[in-house]
Amino acid sequence: MSKLSYISPEGLRIDGRRSNEIRRLNMRMGVLNRADGSSYYEQGNTKITVAIYGPHESTTQKSLFDRASIKCEFAMSSFSTSERKVKSRFDKTAYETSTLIKQAFESTVLTHLFPRSQIDIYVQVLQSDGGLKSAAINAVTLAMIDAGIPMRDYVCACSATFIEGSALMDLNHMEERSGGADLLLSIHPQLGGVISINMESKVPQEMFESVLDMALAGCKKIYYLLQEQVKKHSKDLMSNQLVG
C-alpha cells in the first residue's frame, strides 16, 4: 500500500489548493431572527452557525461589577463528522474551543461599557472538515459585529502546519491528521497584536517561523474577506431601510 502524499509534484494539495491558499469562504450575517447577533460561516466544508445574546443582565450571582462577563457554549451536531464516537460527559474539543473563544473575546470586547452584565455566545458546528477552532473564532467575530457589540478590533484566526517540507495554510481534516506541526494563530489584524498561539508539538525554530508566517498571512486574507462581508451586510441593511 503506497503512502498518502499530501502535496503533488506540481505543488498542489489534496483539495487542489496551493500551500498559501485558504479554502473558499461563504458567510452570512443576521441569519437568526431571535438572536441579538448571528452568523453562518463556511470555510471549505466546515460549516458553523453562531448566535449572540446580550449584553443582558447577568444570570448568575458572580456577575462582575466593573465589566461584562462572556460565556461561550460550543456544540457539534451528531451529523457534523463522519467519525462516530462514544459520547462522554467531557468533550475535550468543545471545552478547548469554548475556552479559546471566551479568552479571545474577553480581550477584544469593550466589556467595561457593560458592568454587571453578560454576553452569551452559542456556537453550533453543522459540518466539520478541519480548521474548526479558527473557523469558529471567525464566525463569532461576524456575529459580534452583527450584534453591534463594540470591540477593539476584529478577531481573526487561521491554522497552519508543516508537511513534506512545506508550510501549509488553513488545514482541512486530512491535513490535520497528517501528524504535522499544527499551529493555530489568533490576531487583532488592525492593532497588529497576537491574541494567542497554540501548537500541539515542539518543532525546530526555523520550522516554527515558517508555519507562523503562513498562519499570519492566512489571518490577513481572512480579515480582508470578513471586512468585505461586513461592508456588504451594512449596505444590505441600509438598502432594506430605504425600501421600508
Legacy VTK file of the C-alpha trace (Angstrom):
# vtk DataFile Version 3.0
C-alpha trace
ASCII
DATASET POLYDATA
POINTS 244 float
0.000 0.000 0.000
1.514 3.328 -1.086
1.921 6.137 1.396
-0.533 9.022 1.085
1.095 12.110 -0.422
-0.253 15.437 0.807
1.486 17.537 -1.863
1.705 16.600 -5.544
4.843 17.083 -7.676
3.051 20.161 -9.095
2.825 21.655 -5.609
-0.915 21.053 -5.192
-2.551 19.790 -2.012
-5.165 17.034 -1.783
-8.009 19.515 -2.311
-6.253 21.281 -5.196
-5.009 24.351 -3.311
-1.533 25.820 -3.284
0.326 25.905 0.036
-0.556 29.580 0.637
-4.263 29.433 -0.249
-7.188 29.397 2.175
-10.318 27.395 1.493
-13.377 29.043 -0.056
-15.316 31.191 2.421
-19.096 31.617 2.366
-20.506 33.939 5.040
-23.803 35.494 6.066
-24.771 37.729 8.973
-28.110 38.161 10.717
-29.310 34.631 9.964
-31.160 34.037 13.277
-34.025 36.433 13.988
-34.299 35.787 17.729
-30.619 36.344 18.468
-29.111 39.784 19.075
-26.425 38.877 16.555
-25.752 35.819 14.423
-23.720 34.427 11.553
-23.416 31.461 9.237
-19.840 30.632 8.243
-18.387 28.127 5.801
-14.663 27.564 5.364
-14.278 24.779 2.861
-16.552 22.019 4.115
-16.517 23.231 7.722
-19.890 24.868 8.447
-20.832 26.780 11.596
-23.655 28.936 12.954
-23.215 31.383 15.835
-25.816 33.146 17.981
-25.046 36.058 20.320
-27.360 37.154 23.150
-26.644 40.302 25.129
-25.356 42.256 26.731
-28.122 41.433 29.211
-28.476 41.272 32.971
-26.252 38.583 34.423
-27.999 35.311 35.201
-25.506 34.373 37.937
-24.659 35.831 41.318
-20.996 36.010 40.287
-21.502 38.971 37.944
-18.554 41.346 37.555
-19.251 44.797 38.994
-16.929 46.643 36.575
-17.450 44.793 33.270
-19.481 42.256 31.356
-18.749 38.557 31.616
-18.585 36.431 28.470
-19.978 32.910 28.340
-19.426 30.513 25.450
-21.076 27.209 24.600
-19.664 25.106 21.762
-21.547 22.102 20.387
-21.100 19.740 17.465
-24.121 18.271 15.707
-24.183 14.485 15.721
-24.015 14.516 11.914
-21.179 17.089 11.690
-18.427 14.494 11.187
-18.131 11.084 9.569
-16.417 9.766 12.697
-18.764 8.120 15.184
-17.535 8.481 18.731
-18.976 7.308 22.015
-20.485 10.339 23.755
-18.916 11.295 27.059
-19.672 13.976 29.625
-16.391 15.726 28.878
-15.727 16.774 25.289
-12.133 17.963 25.006
-12.622 19.745 21.666
-15.713 21.583 22.883
-14.008 22.638 26.115
-10.812 23.813 24.406
-12.670 25.705 21.682
-15.142 27.425 24.007
-12.272 28.465 26.293
-10.272 29.776 23.335
-13.239 31.817 22.083
-14.047 33.149 25.552
-10.478 34.319 26.168
-10.125 35.863 22.696
-13.253 37.976 23.036
-12.651 38.908 26.657
-9.530 40.664 25.372
-11.409 42.261 22.465
-14.928 43.279 23.531
-15.155 46.601 25.391
-16.650 44.822 28.392
-16.158 47.825 30.715
-19.052 49.539 28.928
-21.459 46.910 30.282
-20.850 46.369 34.027
-22.795 43.644 35.820
-23.992 42.180 32.525
-23.423 39.072 30.452
-22.797 38.226 26.786
-23.661 34.685 25.678
-22.030 33.036 22.663
-23.522 29.850 21.201
-21.503 28.043 18.530
-23.070 25.144 16.626
-20.972 23.046 14.236
-23.063 21.730 11.352
-20.172 20.084 9.486
-16.526 19.607 10.413
-13.713 19.229 7.888
-10.683 20.761 9.585
-9.776 24.220 10.850
-12.674 24.032 13.283
-11.328 26.304 16.021
-10.197 29.043 13.655
-13.479 28.920 11.723
-15.451 29.201 14.971
-13.467 32.270 16.052
-14.010 33.981 12.692
-17.720 33.161 12.789
-18.052 34.661 16.279
-16.382 37.863 15.057
-19.100 38.304 12.424
-21.871 37.554 14.921
-20.444 40.053 17.435
-20.385 42.757 14.754
-23.939 41.864 13.757
-24.997 42.268 17.404
-23.448 45.748 17.468
-21.215 44.889 20.398
-18.242 47.311 20.484
-14.834 45.685 20.067
-11.252 46.937 19.954
-10.687 45.111 16.666
-11.709 42.092 14.647
-10.540 38.699 15.888
-9.133 36.633 13.006
-7.735 33.132 13.234
-6.050 30.688 10.880
-4.351 27.309 11.162
-1.107 26.214 9.511
1.179 23.196 9.540
4.421 21.786 8.135
4.088 18.696 5.923
6.557 17.117 3.492
8.932 20.053 3.673
6.313 22.754 3.115
4.332 25.113 5.340
0.596 24.894 4.558
-2.165 27.422 5.280
-5.707 26.651 6.536
-5.811 22.918 7.182
-8.505 20.524 6.084
-9.337 17.374 8.059
-6.875 15.086 6.268
-4.028 17.560 6.731
-4.806 17.848 10.438
-4.461 14.079 10.734
-1.087 14.015 8.957
0.909 14.368 12.170
2.464 17.644 11.095
3.362 20.599 13.313
-0.121 22.141 13.556
-0.382 25.753 14.733
-3.418 27.942 15.445
-2.956 31.719 15.440
-5.449 34.385 16.558
-4.721 38.071 15.985
-6.059 41.621 16.116
-5.381 42.495 12.450
-5.766 46.274 12.710
-3.966 46.705 16.031
-1.270 44.287 14.947
-1.342 42.213 18.117
-1.247 38.451 18.675
-4.062 37.135 20.877
-2.947 33.523 21.096
-0.649 30.936 19.535
-1.487 27.275 20.078
0.821 24.496 18.892
0.442 20.806 19.583
4.094 19.759 19.317
7.617 21.133 19.623
9.400 21.936 16.362
12.746 23.458 15.313
12.871 27.276 15.335
13.103 27.655 11.548
10.096 25.376 11.033
8.092 27.258 13.670
8.800 30.594 11.995
7.685 29.385 8.561
4.455 27.926 9.964
3.776 31.085 11.996
4.350 33.295 8.941
1.926 31.152 6.942
-0.749 31.371 9.641
-0.285 35.143 9.877
-0.682 35.519 6.117
-3.855 33.429 6.343
-5.263 35.645 9.113
-4.721 38.712 6.926
-6.512 37.106 3.983
-9.432 36.140 6.209
-9.567 39.649 7.702
-9.966 41.152 4.233
-12.841 38.771 3.433
-14.548 39.408 6.802
-14.325 43.145 6.130
-15.923 42.699 2.723
-18.771 40.679 4.250
-19.405 43.339 6.922
-19.498 46.062 4.247
-21.932 44.017 2.149
-24.158 43.335 5.153
-24.198 47.023 6.100
-25.174 48.021 2.555
-27.954 45.417 2.533
-29.319 46.757 5.841
-29.269 50.334 4.548
-30.999 49.308 1.321
-33.726 47.489 3.248
-34.292 50.567 5.453
-34.609 52.829 2.407
-37.066 50.446 0.760
-39.036 50.176 4.009
LINES 1 245
244 0 1 2 3 4 5 6 7 8 9 10 11 12 13 14 15 16 17 18 19 20 21 22 23 24 25 26 27 28 29 30 31 32 33 34 35 36 37 38 39 40 41 42 43 44 45 46 47 48 49 50 51 52 53 54 55 56 57 58 59 60 61 62 63 64 65 66 67 68 69 70 71 72 73 74 75 76 77 78 79 80 81 82 83 84 85 86 87 88 89 90 91 92 93 94 95 96 97 98 99 100 101 102 103 104 105 106 107 108 109 110 111 112 113 114 115 116 117 118 119 120 121 122 123 124 125 126 127 128 129 130 131 132 133 134 135 136 137 138 139 140 141 142 143 144 145 146 147 148 149 150 151 152 153 154 155 156 157 158 159 160 161 162 163 164 165 166 167 168 169 170 171 172 173 174 175 176 177 178 179 180 181 182 183 184 185 186 187 188 189 190 191 192 193 194 195 196 197 198 199 200 201 202 203 204 205 206 207 208 209 210 211 212 213 214 215 216 217 218 219 220 221 222 223 224 225 226 227 228 229 230 231 232 233 234 235 236 237 238 239 240 241 242 243
